Amino acid sequence: MDLTHEVSNGLLVIRPGSRIDSGTAGAFETRCTALISEGPAKVIVDFSNVDYISSAGLRALLIAAKKAKSLGGALTLCGLSGSVREVMAVSGFDTILGAHASVPDAAAALG
């Protein structure tokens, strides 16, 4: 699973690679929950480089969001486009987690 991250202004920004599917969702979940455990628990997942997410990917994202919440933080999304934006809208994840245009917009939403 291609994934980068950075900590900036008390926020964890996670940037997954091009696909989160049944073959990569487990690694995505493991990496995200480990990073969230290390802190900070306010998390932005930047989907700018993601062109596909499956139901397995949605499940992994939900587990990461629950991990952040259990540590007193929150997880939100940004950079959604194309079919990924459509999947997030149909599943309601854009409403549940929040969907923002950019990392700065997501950071403002997390406070």
Residue frames as qw, qx, qy, qz and C-alpha x, y, z in Angstrom:
[[0.000, 0.890, 0.456, 0.000, 0.00, 0.00, 0.00],
 [0.395, 0.328, 0.002, 0.858, 1.48, 3.27, -1.13],
 [0.344, -0.859, -0.371, -0.082, 0.82, 5.76, 1.66],
 [0.397, 0.288, -0.299, 0.819, 2.58, 8.86, 2.94],
 [0.395, -0.802, -0.447, 0.021, 1.85, 10.96, 5.99],
 [0.316, 0.363, -0.267, 0.835, 2.91, 14.10, 7.79],
 [0.338, -0.691, -0.543, 0.336, 2.13, 15.82, 11.05],
 [0.222, 0.327, 0.106, 0.912, 1.46, 19.53, 10.68],
 [0.272, -0.343, 0.108, -0.892, -0.05, 21.99, 13.17],
 [0.408, -0.102, 0.722, -0.550, -1.27, 19.20, 15.44],
 [0.820, 0.311, 0.106, -0.468, -2.94, 17.30, 12.61],
 [0.506, -0.178, 0.795, 0.283, -2.07, 13.97, 11.02],
 [0.590, 0.563, -0.167, -0.554, -2.41, 14.13, 7.24],
 [0.614, -0.075, 0.771, 0.151, -2.53, 10.71, 5.54],
 [0.472, 0.582, -0.303, -0.589, -2.16, 10.48, 1.75],
 [0.773, 0.032, 0.633, 0.028, -2.98, 7.05, 0.31],
 [0.187, -0.242, 0.683, 0.663, -1.87, 6.01, -3.19],
 [0.293, 0.089, -0.500, -0.810, -4.01, 5.30, -6.21],
 [0.655, -0.217, -0.577, -0.437, -6.32, 2.48, -5.04],
 [0.303, -0.233, 0.745, -0.547, -7.86, 1.23, -1.82],
 [0.758, 0.046, -0.423, -0.495, -9.40, -2.11, -2.70],
 [0.935, -0.316, -0.007, -0.159, -9.65, -5.63, -1.29],
 [0.856, 0.213, -0.223, 0.415, -5.94, -6.15, -1.97],
 [0.353, 0.392, -0.289, 0.799, -4.75, -2.98, -0.22],
 [0.461, -0.688, -0.154, -0.539, -7.46, -2.20, 2.35],
 [0.847, -0.439, -0.242, 0.175, -5.89, -4.36, 5.08],
 [0.621, 0.042, -0.111, 0.775, -2.54, -2.61, 4.78],
 [0.033, -0.574, -0.125, -0.809, -4.30, 0.77, 4.63],
 [0.653, -0.659, -0.233, -0.292, -6.23, -0.01, 7.83],
 [0.835, -0.300, -0.202, 0.415, -3.12, -1.27, 9.65],
 [0.464, 0.221, -0.036, 0.857, -0.99, 1.74, 8.68],
 [0.194, -0.629, -0.168, -0.734, -3.72, 4.28, 9.45],
 [0.716, -0.641, -0.229, -0.151, -4.60, 2.87, 12.86],
 [0.773, -0.184, -0.169, 0.583, -0.91, 2.65, 13.80],
 [0.281, 0.362, 0.030, 0.888, -0.31, 6.26, 12.75],
 [0.407, -0.669, -0.210, -0.585, -3.40, 7.45, 14.62],
 [0.810, -0.490, -0.283, 0.153, -2.28, 5.56, 17.74],
 [0.620, -0.006, -0.117, 0.775, 1.04, 7.43, 17.61],
 [0.059, -0.827, -0.340, 0.445, -0.89, 10.71, 17.36],
 [0.300, 0.063, 0.375, -0.875, -2.17, 13.20, 16.81],
 [0.283, 0.333, 0.894, -0.102, -5.73, 11.90, 16.73],
 [0.415, 0.728, 0.152, -0.524, -7.08, 14.73, 14.54],
 [0.511, -0.082, 0.732, 0.443, -6.75, 13.16, 11.11],
 [0.520, 0.630, -0.096, -0.569, -7.18, 14.28, 7.51],
 [0.659, 0.052, 0.687, 0.301, -7.18, 11.65, 4.80],
 [0.231, 0.647, -0.265, -0.677, -6.24, 13.35, 1.54],
 [0.747, 0.269, 0.607, 0.017, -7.72, 11.40, -1.38],
 [0.271, 0.792, -0.242, -0.491, -6.12, 13.58, -4.08],
 [0.129, 0.487, -0.809, -0.301, -4.14, 10.61, -5.44],
 [0.396, 0.095, 0.894, -0.185, -6.84, 7.96, -5.00],
 [0.361, 0.162, -0.485, -0.780, -8.75, 6.93, -8.10],
 [0.679, -0.180, -0.618, -0.353, -10.69, 3.98, -6.65],
 [0.226, -0.270, 0.736, -0.578, -12.07, 2.82, -3.30],
 [0.494, -0.178, -0.801, -0.288, -13.99, -0.42, -2.71],
 [0.678, -0.606, -0.191, -0.369, -16.30, -1.45, 0.12],
 [0.838, -0.220, -0.276, 0.415, -13.25, -3.01, 1.81],
 [0.367, 0.291, -0.118, 0.876, -11.59, 0.41, 1.63],
 [0.371, -0.607, -0.126, -0.692, -14.65, 2.06, 3.14],
 [0.835, -0.470, -0.286, -0.003, -14.57, -0.43, 6.00],
 [0.702, -0.021, -0.223, 0.676, -10.89, 0.32, 6.63],
 [0.073, 0.461, -0.002, 0.884, -11.63, 4.05, 6.58],
 [0.603, -0.611, -0.218, -0.464, -14.45, 3.59, 9.09],
 [0.847, -0.334, -0.283, 0.301, -12.16, 1.63, 11.43],
 [0.482, 0.179, -0.143, 0.845, -9.56, 4.41, 11.20],
 [0.217, -0.567, -0.107, -0.787, -12.24, 7.01, 12.00],
 [0.767, -0.555, -0.270, -0.174, -13.40, 5.01, 15.01],
 [0.762, -0.114, -0.263, 0.581, -9.79, 4.76, 16.22],
 [0.206, 0.366, -0.063, 0.905, -9.35, 8.53, 15.98],
 [0.482, -0.592, -0.186, -0.618, -12.64, 9.11, 17.83],
 [0.839, -0.410, -0.344, 0.097, -11.69, 6.65, 20.58],
 [0.630, -0.082, -0.199, 0.746, -8.57, 8.74, 21.21],
 [0.100, -0.740, -0.321, 0.583, -10.54, 11.99, 21.46],
 [0.099, -0.332, 0.423, 0.837, -9.92, 13.08, 17.89],
 [0.652, 0.566, 0.319, -0.391, -11.74, 12.97, 14.60],
 [0.439, -0.072, 0.677, 0.586, -11.13, 11.98, 10.99],
 [0.466, 0.723, 0.201, -0.468, -12.22, 13.92, 7.92],
 [0.711, 0.250, 0.517, 0.406, -11.68, 13.66, 4.18],
 [0.169, 0.802, -0.107, -0.563, -10.43, 15.95, 1.45],
 [0.021, 0.496, -0.687, -0.530, -9.43, 15.87, -2.20],
 [0.581, 0.262, 0.765, -0.097, -12.29, 13.64, -3.37],
 [0.326, 0.480, -0.359, -0.731, -12.82, 13.46, -7.12],
 [0.441, 0.201, -0.747, -0.455, -14.47, 11.33, -9.77],
 [0.711, -0.212, -0.629, -0.232, -15.67, 7.90, -8.78],
 [0.404, -0.090, -0.677, 0.608, -14.20, 8.23, -5.27],
 [0.205, -0.023, 0.209, -0.956, -16.38, 11.30, -4.63],
 [0.646, -0.108, -0.420, -0.629, -19.38, 9.38, -5.97],
 [0.642, -0.140, -0.740, 0.141, -18.71, 6.36, -3.72],
 [0.198, -0.072, -0.555, 0.805, -18.34, 8.63, -0.67],
 [0.381, -0.043, -0.010, -0.923, -21.60, 10.41, -1.52],
 [0.701, -0.118, -0.556, -0.432, -23.60, 7.22, -2.15],
 [0.614, -0.144, -0.711, 0.312, -22.27, 5.59, 1.03],
 [0.389, -0.872, -0.225, -0.192, -22.84, 8.74, 3.10],
 [0.749, -0.245, -0.155, 0.596, -19.21, 8.87, 4.20],
 [0.278, 0.417, 0.072, 0.862, -18.90, 12.43, 2.88],
 [0.420, -0.688, -0.152, -0.572, -21.64, 13.46, 5.32],
 [0.845, -0.480, -0.219, 0.091, -20.57, 11.23, 8.23],
 [0.741, -0.235, -0.016, 0.629, -16.87, 12.14, 8.10],
 [0.050, 0.892, -0.017, -0.450, -17.01, 15.43, 6.21],
 [0.720, 0.304, 0.367, 0.505, -15.62, 16.08, 2.75],
 [0.100, -0.878, 0.031, 0.468, -13.54, 19.14, 2.00],
 [0.633, 0.769, -0.084, -0.004, -11.85, 20.55, -1.09],
 [0.493, 0.622, -0.468, 0.390, -8.34, 20.78, 0.37],
 [0.624, -0.148, -0.587, 0.494, -6.16, 20.02, 3.36],
 [0.065, 0.111, -0.292, 0.948, -6.48, 23.62, 4.68],
 [0.556, -0.280, -0.228, -0.749, -10.29, 23.41, 4.42],
 [0.791, -0.242, -0.562, -0.023, -10.28, 20.06, 6.24],
 [0.458, 0.002, -0.517, 0.723, -7.94, 21.45, 8.90],
 [0.211, -0.228, 0.109, -0.944, -10.29, 24.38, 9.51],
 [0.717, -0.284, -0.389, -0.503, -13.20, 21.95, 9.91],
 [0.751, -0.176, -0.575, 0.271, -11.29, 19.94, 12.53],
 [0.345, -0.918, -0.019, -0.197, -10.48, 23.13, 14.43]]
